[in-house]
Amino acid sequence: MTTTAKRTRSQRLEVRTTPEDRALIDRAVAVTDSDLTEFVVTNLRVAAQRVLADRQEFLLDDKGREAWERINRQPARTLAGLRNLMERPSPFAE
């Protein structure tokens, strides 16, 4: 979506900042020729996409994919401590 396209916004987001952070943000808004809302929403979306990227999709080159497949073909190890933990009753069960 281009910055000139308007989206209908119905959710409010409130943020508290220090005076220094606000001044920095205001300077950045001024040089991007946008308004505060557009600047904040655009940059929060980019930050959110970056945070979620490695939790949603994994992209590997051929060498990385081969290494991944090699690791996943190995048989699972038996971990006594994990086995003991899994055999204990859940502390959340009634």
N, C-alpha and C positions, 0 to 999 in steps of 0.2 A: 504494500500500500504506500502510496506517495504521501509526503508530508502535507500536500495540499488537499488530499481527500479527508473528509471529516467523518469521524465515526460517532455514533450516538453513545454517549457515556452516561451511565446511570449509577455507577458505584463511586463512592467517595473514599479517598485515601488520605489520611492525615499523617504528616511526618513532622517530628520535632528535630531541629538542628541547632548547632551552635551558630553564633553570629558569623564566625569565620567560614563555616561550611555553606551557610546561606549566601554569603558574599561571593564565594567561589562559584556556586551554582548559578547565581544571577549573572555573573560575568560570562559563564559558558552559554547561558541562554541568549545573552545579547549577541554573542559572536555567531550563533547558529541561526539567527534570524527566525526564531520560533518563539512560542510562548512557553511559560513555565510548565503548564500541564503537558503539552506535547513533548517537551524536552524530558521531563521526568518519566512519563509513561514510556516513551521510546527507549530510554536508557535502562529503565527497570525491566522492560521486556527483554532487551538484549542480555542483561545480567541474569535474568531468570532462565533464558534459553541456554546460556553457558553452563549454569549450575546443573540444569537437567540433562544436558547433552550426553554426558557420560553415564547417565542412568537410564537412557531411553534407547540409544543406538550406539553400536560399536562398529567402527570402520577400521579394517585392517588391510594392509597391503599384502601381497602374496606371501612374503616372508613371514609376516606376523601371523597370517592365517594358518600357515603350515605349522608354526610353533604352537599356536593355540590348539590345533587338531592333535598334534603330538602329545601335548600335555593331557588333553581330554581322553585320549586312548589309553592312558595308563590306568591300571586298576586302582580302585580307591584303597587308601591305607586304613588300617584298623587303629583307631586311637582309643586306648583303654579309658582314659579320662573322659572322653566324649561319650563312650559307650556307657560308663557309670552314670554320667549326668543324665543321659536319655532314659535310663532305667529307673531313675528316681521319680517319685510321684511329683506332679506339678504343684508348685505352691499356689497356683491360681485355681486349682480344681476344688470344688466344694466337698 
